[in-house]
Amino acid sequence: MLNEVDLGHLRRAIALARSARDHGNHPFGALLVSAEDQVLAEAENSVVTSRDCTGHAELNLVRLASTQHDQHALAGSTLYTSTEPCAMCAGAIYWSGIRKVVYGLSEDRLYTLTRADQSSEAMRLPCRELFASCGRRIAVEGPALDAEAEEVHVGFWETGV
């Protein structure tokens, strides 16, 4: 069950998604919070501006956090993300050692929103399914704040801005 602190962090991830969109990227954002409730890192999607197809918010976050924090700190942290992690990002989360993910918009709902984008090549694999096949347990909570998380996507996938 998510508390007000969790919801505040999730709203920050949604704000990062809005910022990514404002910067010309896809609307996704993520942050990593320690067991002591300290923000360790934040990241936005950078696929367009970095011209890197792997520039998803969660992957950018894992790259940044793993260079700044040890395995113990990562294992005790929670990753908050505006949208359910895709298979690529879920794999990175697993390899990082992070043990908990909280997300806003579900992968299924995102797929519904992006169908108008003919260039979208969705990998429809819920992160819970990917994590269930892994060697260590990763707790997942979401979807949460669905309407707020969806709002940042409204109109984007039709226009790309």
Beta strands, then each sheet from edge to edge (+ up, - down):
strand 1: 29-33
strand 2: 39-44
strand 3: 78-83
strand 4: 100-105
strand 5: 139-141
sheet 1: 2+ 1- 3+ 4+ 5+
end
